[in-house]
Amino acid sequence: MDGVIDNSRRMIRRGSKSFSAAARLFDKSTRESAYMLYAWCRYCDDQIDGQNLGLGPAAACPASLAQIKNLCRETRHALAGDTMTHPVFIAFQRVVQQHRIPHRYPLELLEGFAMDVEQRRYPDLEDTLLYCYHVAGVVGIMMAHVMGVRDQESLHRAADLGIAFQLTNIARDVMDDARVGRIYLPAGWLEDSGITAGEMQHPRHRRTVCAAVRRLLLEAEPYYHSAVQGFSSLGFRSAWAVATARGVYRDIGRLVAKRGPDAWDRRAVVSRRRKMYRALQGGAQALAAVSLGRLRRQTPRGNLWRKSDL
């Protein structure tokens, strides 16, 4: 058994049950590459958050710029083809080389983690979307390369799905993040409601924060819809996996919205039965996308935020 792949598989199964379930729908080669890419992303994220496989609350004391510089240095060594000893960086190097992933994307992901270290503030929605691009949109783009997709339009659709996922993450974790000084909701929205960043956790503001979160989830919807247009550029198994992940993550956002002010009393989790339903639905969406979907003209992205230079 390949120890590097086995370690990566264990990391995704412990660190993200939703992505792990969806990843099993890929063909073997794509699945293993997805595991290896996830392992590096998860490891870097954990180094910044002071977590173990994303479990537990983020550390109250943020990572240092020195830690970011160390991750950048090791990542650059891997990208340069140097001999790596850490299994996560061995996996990362392997997947980047195998799929010829442009080096800019993993480095842009690290730029996103640097935003967390700096405890960046996000005045407007566009600032929040830029953060979402860096920490999740580029992961979608790297996965597109793993799945053999490189045309600009499809890469934008992949970034859209990553952005939608991250907007959902922000909505789900808004209170946990606020406890460690991370506010991703646009500051302008909070100020318009008369809330300062330091007051977000106060019970008297729950309904107001809930309204801002629901607004954020509404902003995620066009990105979820845009992502569907990219399914037709994928093979059936890849489209099936991605469609399933999309359905499950969208359900997380819906659950947060449905719970209202009580959304953060316990973590929003999609049931196993619901995941099975989304897998069946994802299969039908994938079949339609790779057959009739390839004959249809894609719906334009319209005015959705985009990184111009993909």
C-alpha positions in Angstrom: 0.0 0.0 0.0 1.2 3.5 -0.8 1.9 5.1 2.6 1.6 8.7 1.3 -1.9 8.1 -0.2 -3.0 6.1 2.9 -2.0 9.0 5.2 -3.8 11.4 3.0 -6.9 9.2 3.0 -6.9 9.1 6.8 -6.6 12.8 7.0 -9.7 13.5 4.8 -11.8 10.9 6.5 -11.1 12.4 9.9 -11.0 16.0 8.9 -14.0 16.3 6.6 -16.7 13.7 6.4 -18.6 15.6 3.8 -15.7 15.9 1.3 -14.6 12.4 2.1 -18.0 11.0 1.2 -18.1 12.9 -2.0 -14.5 12.1 -2.9 -15.3 8.3 -2.9 -17.4 8.9 -6.1 -14.3 9.9 -8.1 -12.5 7.3 -10.1 -9.5 5.8 -8.3 -6.8 8.0 -9.8 -8.7 11.2 -9.3 -9.8 10.2 -5.8 -6.2 9.5 -4.7 -5.1 12.9 -6.1 -7.9 14.6 -4.3 -6.8 13.0 -1.1 -3.3 14.2 -1.5 -4.3 17.7 -2.4 -6.6 17.8 0.6 -3.9 16.6 3.0 -1.7 19.5 2.2 -4.5 22.1 2.4 -5.7 20.6 5.7 -2.2 20.6 7.1 -1.6 24.2 6.2 -5.0 25.3 7.6 -4.3 23.4 10.9 -0.9 25.1 11.3 -2.7 28.5 11.1 -5.7 27.6 13.2 -3.9 25.6 15.9 -6.2 22.6 15.2 -5.8 18.9 14.4 -7.5 18.0 11.2 -9.9 20.9 11.6 -11.2 19.6 14.9 -12.0 21.8 17.9 -12.1 25.6 18.0 -9.4 27.7 16.3 -6.7 28.8 18.7 -7.3 32.2 20.4 -3.7 33.1 19.8 -3.2 33.5 16.0 -0.3 31.8 14.2 2.7 34.0 13.6 4.0 35.4 10.4 7.0 33.2 10.9 4.7 30.1 10.7 3.3 31.4 7.4 6.8 32.0 6.1 7.8 28.5 7.0 4.8 27.0 5.2 5.6 29.1 2.2 9.3 28.0 2.3 8.4 24.3 2.5 5.7 24.7 -0.2 8.2 26.4 -2.6 10.7 23.6 -2.0 8.1 21.1 -3.0 7.1 23.1 -6.0 10.8 23.3 -7.0 11.0 19.5 -7.0 13.3 19.3 -3.9 13.3 16.1 -1.9 10.6 16.3 0.7 10.4 14.2 3.9 7.1 15.2 5.4 4.3 12.9 4.0 2.0 15.9 3.5 4.5 17.7 1.3 5.5 14.5 -0.5 1.8 14.2 -1.4 1.5 17.8 -2.4 4.6 17.6 -4.6 3.3 14.5 -6.3 -0.2 15.9 -7.1 1.2 19.2 -8.4 3.7 17.4 -10.7 1.3 14.8 -11.9 -1.4 17.3 -12.9 0.9 20.2 -13.7 -0.9 22.5 -11.3 0.4 26.1 -11.8 2.4 27.2 -8.8 0.5 30.4 -8.3 -2.6 28.6 -6.9 -1.1 27.0 -3.8 0.8 30.2 -3.1 -2.4 32.1 -3.4 -4.0 29.8 -0.9 -1.2 30.6 1.5 -1.9 34.3 0.9 -5.4 33.6 2.2 -4.1 32.0 5.3 -1.9 35.0 5.8 -5.0 37.1 5.9 -6.1 35.1 8.9 -2.8 35.6 10.6 -3.0 39.3 10.1 -6.6 39.2 11.3 -7.6 41.2 8.3 -10.9 43.0 8.3 -13.4 43.0 5.4 -15.2 46.3 4.9 -17.3 45.3 1.9 -18.7 42.1 0.4 -16.1 42.3 -2.4 -13.4 42.1 0.3 -15.0 39.0 1.8 -15.2 37.4 -1.7 -11.5 38.0 -2.3 -10.8 36.2 1.0 -13.1 33.3 -0.1 -11.3 33.1 -3.4 -7.9 32.8 -1.7 -8.9 30.1 0.8 -11.4 28.1 -1.2 -11.7 29.4 -4.8 -8.2 28.4 -5.6 -8.8 24.9 -4.1 -11.6 24.6 -6.6 -9.2 25.6 -9.4 -6.6 23.1 -8.3 -9.2 20.4 -8.2 -10.3 21.4 -11.7 -6.7 20.7 -12.8 -6.8 17.3 -11.0 -9.9 16.5 -13.0 -8.2 17.5 -16.3 -9.9 20.9 -16.8 -7.9 24.0 -17.8 -10.1 26.3 -19.9 -10.7 29.7 -18.4 -14.5 29.4 -18.2 -14.4 26.1 -16.4 -11.8 27.4 -14.0 -14.1 30.4 -13.1 -16.9 28.0 -12.5 -14.6 25.9 -10.2 -13.6 29.0 -8.3 -17.3 29.9 -8.0 -18.0 26.7 -6.2 -15.1 27.2 -3.8 -16.4 30.7 -3.0 -19.9 29.3 -2.4 -18.4 26.7 0.0 -16.5 29.3 1.9 -19.4 31.7 2.2 -21.3 28.7 3.7 -18.4 28.0 6.1 -18.4 31.6 7.2 -22.2 31.4 8.0 -21.8 28.1 9.9 -18.8 29.2 11.9 -19.5 32.9 12.4 -19.7 32.7 16.2 -16.7 30.4 16.7 -14.6 32.7 14.4 -15.7 35.8 16.3 -14.4 34.3 19.5 -10.9 34.3 18.2 -11.2 37.7 16.5 -12.0 36.6 13.0 -14.8 38.5 11.4 -15.5 37.7 7.8 -18.9 39.3 7.5 -18.6 42.6 5.7 -18.0 45.3 8.3 -20.3 47.6 6.5 -23.3 45.2 7.0 -22.6 45.1 10.8 -22.1 48.8 11.1 -25.4 49.4 9.3 -27.1 47.3 11.9 -25.3 49.1 14.8 -23.0 46.2 15.7 -19.3 46.5 16.3 -17.0 43.5 15.8 -16.5 43.1 19.5 -20.2 42.8 20.2 -21.1 40.1 17.7 -21.3 37.3 20.3 -23.6 39.2 22.6 -27.0 37.4 22.9 -28.9 40.6 22.2 -27.4 40.7 18.7 -28.2 37.2 17.7 -31.1 38.1 15.5 -29.2 40.9 13.8 -26.2 38.6 13.1 -28.6 36.0 11.9 -30.0 38.5 9.4 -26.5 39.3 8.1 -25.7 35.6 7.8 -28.9 34.9 5.9 -27.9 37.7 3.6 -24.5 36.1 3.1 -26.1 32.8 2.3 -28.3 34.5 -0.3 -25.1 35.9 -1.8 -23.7 32.3 -2.1 -26.6 31.1 -4.2 -25.6 32.6 -7.6 -22.1 31.0 -7.1 -23.7 27.6 -6.4 -25.8 28.0 -9.5 -22.9 29.1 -11.6 -20.9 26.1 -10.6 -23.4 23.7 -12.1 -22.6 25.2 -15.6 -19.1 23.7 -15.2 -20.2 20.1 -14.7 -20.5 19.5 -18.4 -16.7 20.0 -18.8 -16.0 17.0 -16.4 -16.1 13.3 -16.8 -19.2 11.6 -15.3 -17.5 10.4 -12.1 -15.9 13.7 -11.4 -19.2 15.6 -12.1 -21.0 13.2 -9.8 -18.5 13.8 -6.9 -18.6 17.6 -7.4 -22.4 17.7 -7.7 -22.7 15.7 -4.5 -20.4 17.9 -2.6 -22.3 21.0 -3.8 -25.6 19.6 -2.7 -24.3 18.6 0.8 -22.6 22.0 1.4 -25.6 23.9 0.2 -27.7 21.9 2.7 -25.4 23.1 5.5 -26.2 26.7 4.6 -29.9 25.9 4.4 -29.8 24.3 7.9 -28.1 27.4 9.3 -30.7 29.7 7.8 -33.5 27.5 9.0 -32.3 27.4 12.6 -32.3 31.2 12.8 -30.7 32.7 15.9 -30.2 29.2 17.4 -28.0 28.2 14.4 -24.8 28.4 16.5 -25.9 26.5 19.6 -24.7 23.3 17.9 -22.8 22.7 14.7 -24.8 22.4 11.6 -24.3 18.8 10.2 -26.0 17.1 7.3 -27.4 13.7 8.2 -26.2 10.5 6.5 -29.6 9.9 4.9 -29.5 13.4 3.4 -26.0 12.9 2.1 -27.2 9.7 0.4 -30.0 11.6 -1.2 -27.6 14.2 -2.4 -25.4 11.5 -3.9 -28.3 10.1 -5.8 -29.3 13.6 -7.0 -25.7 14.4 -7.9 -25.6 11.3 -10.1 -28.6 12.5 -12.0 -27.2 16.0 -12.3 -23.9 14.6 -13.6 -25.6 12.3 -16.1 -27.6 15.3 -17.5 -24.5 17.5 -17.6 -22.3 15.1 -19.5 -25.0 14.3 -22.0 -27.6 17.0 -22.8 -25.6 19.6 -20.9 -22.8 19.5 -23.4 -25.2 20.4 -26.2 -26.5 23.5 -24.4 -24.9 26.9 -24.3 -23.7 27.8 -20.8 -25.5 30.5 -18.9 -23.3 33.6 -18.5 -21.8 34.3 -15.1 -23.2 37.8 -15.2 -22.0 40.2 -12.6 -20.5 37.6 -10.2 -17.2 38.6 -8.6 -14.3 37.1 -10.4 -10.5 37.1 -10.2 -9.7 38.5 -13.6 -6.3 36.8 -14.2 -6.9 33.0 -13.8 
